[in-house]
């Protein structure tokens, strides 16, 4: 079972479950593109942070989601920027805060104004 993302102006508008590529000689990306009139790219449910969750080969950076960006130069999907101060890591295709999140058992949330992690009570 394969997943496909539909893209308009570089932004994912929909993700569907479709036919597996290569099983019957049909280019399913092209088929779905023609059907919907949008760019269509296959996406891997098992890819996150440019790593395959089951030890396989990562595919297109991340599993696509609605609102994700598709970068056609690098052939990857990545989520929307969560805060203006965060930067895109072009190795993992994930957004990185300017201050590393505490690695402890506390629950924190990013405070854009103070550029720090606040304890959630």
DRENMARPA-722092 format. One record per residue (C-alpha): z, x, y; chain; residue in three letters; residue number from 1. Coordinates in steps of 0.2 Angstrom, whole numbers, plus 5000, padded with zeros to 4 digits. Example, Ala and Ser with C-alpha at 12.3 -4.5 7.8 and 13.67 -1.06 7.14 Angstrom:
+------+------+------+----+-----+-----+
|    z |    x |    y | ch |  aa |   i |
+------+------+------+----+-----+-----+
| 5039 | 5062 | 4978 |  A | ala |   1 |
| 5036 | 5068 | 4995 |  A | ser |   2 |
+------+------+------+----+-----+-----+
end
This chain:
+------+------+------+----+-----+-----+
|    z |    x |    y | ch |  aa |   i |
+------+------+------+----+-----+-----+
| 5000 | 5000 | 5000 |  A | unk |   1 |
| 4995 | 5008 | 5017 |  A | unk |   2 |
| 5000 | 5004 | 5034 |  A | unk |   3 |
| 4988 | 5003 | 5049 |  A | unk |   4 |
| 4992 | 5004 | 5068 |  A | unk |   5 |
| 4981 | 4995 | 5081 |  A | unk |   6 |
| 4979 | 5004 | 5097 |  A | unk |   7 |
| 4974 | 4999 | 5115 |  A | unk |   8 |
| 4973 | 5012 | 5129 |  A | unk |   9 |
| 4984 | 5024 | 5118 |  A | unk |  10 |
| 4998 | 5011 | 5115 |  A | unk |  11 |
| 5001 | 5003 | 5098 |  A | unk |  12 |
| 5000 | 4984 | 5099 |  A | unk |  13 |
| 5002 | 4980 | 5081 |  A | unk |  14 |
| 5006 | 4987 | 5064 |  A | unk |  15 |
| 5000 | 4979 | 5047 |  A | unk |  16 |
| 5000 | 4982 | 5029 |  A | unk |  17 |
| 4983 | 4985 | 5022 |  A | unk |  18 |
| 4972 | 4992 | 5008 |  A | unk |  19 |
| 4975 | 5010 | 5002 |  A | unk |  20 |
| 4962 | 5023 | 5008 |  A | unk |  21 |
| 4950 | 5031 | 4995 |  A | unk |  22 |
| 4953 | 5018 | 4982 |  A | unk |  23 |
| 4936 | 5009 | 4983 |  A | unk |  24 |
| 4926 | 5020 | 4994 |  A | unk |  25 |
| 4929 | 5009 | 5010 |  A | unk |  26 |
| 4935 | 5017 | 5026 |  A | unk |  27 |
| 4948 | 5005 | 5030 |  A | unk |  28 |
| 4952 | 5012 | 5047 |  A | unk |  29 |
| 4934 | 5008 | 5052 |  A | unk |  30 |
| 4935 | 4991 | 5043 |  A | unk |  31 |
| 4950 | 4986 | 5053 |  A | unk |  32 |
| 4944 | 4993 | 5069 |  A | unk |  33 |
| 4928 | 4982 | 5067 |  A | unk |  34 |
| 4938 | 4967 | 5062 |  A | unk |  35 |
| 4951 | 4968 | 5077 |  A | unk |  36 |
| 4940 | 4977 | 5090 |  A | unk |  37 |
| 4954 | 4989 | 5093 |  A | unk |  38 |
| 4956 | 5007 | 5088 |  A | unk |  39 |
| 4964 | 5008 | 5071 |  A | unk |  40 |
| 4973 | 5023 | 5063 |  A | unk |  41 |
| 4983 | 5024 | 5047 |  A | unk |  42 |
| 5001 | 5027 | 5048 |  A | unk |  43 |
| 5014 | 5033 | 5035 |  A | unk |  44 |
| 5030 | 5023 | 5032 |  A | unk |  45 |
| 5037 | 5039 | 5025 |  A | unk |  46 |
| 5035 | 5050 | 5041 |  A | unk |  47 |
| 5048 | 5053 | 5054 |  A | unk |  48 |
| 5050 | 5067 | 5065 |  A | unk |  49 |
| 5035 | 5075 | 5058 |  A | unk |  50 |
| 5043 | 5076 | 5041 |  A | unk |  51 |
| 5039 | 5066 | 5025 |  A | unk |  52 |
| 5056 | 5058 | 5020 |  A | unk |  53 |
| 5052 | 5060 | 5002 |  A | unk |  54 |
| 5046 | 5078 | 5003 |  A | unk |  55 |
| 5028 | 5075 | 5004 |  A | unk |  56 |
| 5016 | 5079 | 5018 |  A | unk |  57 |
| 5020 | 5072 | 5035 |  A | unk |  58 |
| 5006 | 5061 | 5042 |  A | unk |  59 |
| 5003 | 5058 | 5061 |  A | unk |  60 |
| 5020 | 5063 | 5067 |  A | unk |  61 |
| 5030 | 5047 | 5065 |  A | unk |  62 |
| 5027 | 5030 | 5057 |  A | unk |  63 |
| 5019 | 5020 | 5071 |  A | unk |  64 |
| 5029 | 5006 | 5080 |  A | unk |  65 |
| 5024 | 4993 | 5093 |  A | unk |  66 |
| 5024 | 5002 | 5110 |  A | unk |  67 |
| 5022 | 5019 | 5102 |  A | unk |  68 |
| 5010 | 5031 | 5110 |  A | unk |  69 |
| 4995 | 5037 | 5100 |  A | unk |  70 |
| 4990 | 5055 | 5105 |  A | unk |  71 |
| 4972 | 5057 | 5100 |  A | unk |  72 |
| 4971 | 5075 | 5104 |  A | unk |  73 |
| 4986 | 5079 | 5092 |  A | unk |  74 |
| 4983 | 5064 | 5081 |  A | unk |  75 |
| 5001 | 5059 | 5081 |  A | unk |  76 |
| 5011 | 5044 | 5085 |  A | unk |  77 |
| 5027 | 5045 | 5095 |  A | unk |  78 |
| 5040 | 5032 | 5103 |  A | unk |  79 |
| 5041 | 5028 | 5121 |  A | unk |  80 |
| 5052 | 5040 | 5132 |  A | unk |  81 |
| 5069 | 5033 | 5132 |  A | unk |  82 |
| 5075 | 5041 | 5148 |  A | unk |  83 |
| 5066 | 5051 | 5162 |  A | unk |  84 |
| 5076 | 5067 | 5159 |  A | unk |  85 |
| 5071 | 5068 | 5140 |  A | unk |  86 |
| 5057 | 5079 | 5135 |  A | unk |  87 |
| 5045 | 5077 | 5120 |  A | unk |  88 |
| 5047 | 5090 | 5106 |  A | unk |  89 |
| 5029 | 5093 | 5101 |  A | unk |  90 |
| 5035 | 5100 | 5084 |  A | unk |  91 |
| 5045 | 5084 | 5079 |  A | unk |  92 |
| 5036 | 5072 | 5091 |  A | unk |  93 |
| 5053 | 5065 | 5095 |  A | unk |  94 |
| 5061 | 5064 | 5112 |  A | unk |  95 |
| 5075 | 5077 | 5116 |  A | unk |  96 |
| 5089 | 5075 | 5128 |  A | unk |  97 |
| 5093 | 5089 | 5141 |  A | unk |  98 |
| 5111 | 5090 | 5133 |  A | unk |  99 |
| 5113 | 5090 | 5114 |  A | unk | 100 |
| 5122 | 5075 | 5107 |  A | unk | 101 |
| 5139 | 5079 | 5101 |  A | unk | 102 |
| 5139 | 5082 | 5082 |  A | unk | 103 |
| 5156 | 5073 | 5078 |  A | unk | 104 |
| 5162 | 5056 | 5072 |  A | unk | 105 |
| 5163 | 5049 | 5090 |  A | unk | 106 |
| 5150 | 5035 | 5095 |  A | unk | 107 |
| 5142 | 5040 | 5111 |  A | unk | 108 |
| 5128 | 5034 | 5122 |  A | unk | 109 |
| 5117 | 5044 | 5135 |  A | unk | 110 |
| 5121 | 5042 | 5153 |  A | unk | 111 |
| 5105 | 5046 | 5163 |  A | unk | 112 |
| 5115 | 5047 | 5180 |  A | unk | 113 |
| 5127 | 5060 | 5174 |  A | unk | 114 |
| 5115 | 5068 | 5162 |  A | unk | 115 |
| 5129 | 5068 | 5149 |  A | unk | 116 |
| 5135 | 5058 | 5133 |  A | unk | 117 |
| 5148 | 5045 | 5136 |  A | unk | 118 |
| 5161 | 5040 | 5123 |  A | unk | 119 |
| 5158 | 5022 | 5118 |  A | unk | 120 |
| 5175 | 5013 | 5116 |  A | unk | 121 |
+------+------+------+----+-----+-----+
end
